[in-house]
Amino acid sequence: MKKYLVTLAKEEREALDALTSKGKHQSQKILNALILLGCDEGEYQMKLSE
């Protein structure tokens, strides 16, 4: 059962991708970004499932 639906805009998704792939950040911040990217219900996720 899903509690929340996460829909990220293209800009938000790009910012999270950049956060997880570039530079040094706190591990908790990177983990949170990866979780949000994984939960994304936007058009990107729809394209992956097709």
Secondary structure, DSSP 4 states (H G I P E B T S, - for coil): --S--B---HHHHHHHHHHHHSS---HHHHHHHHHHHHHB-SHHHHHHH-
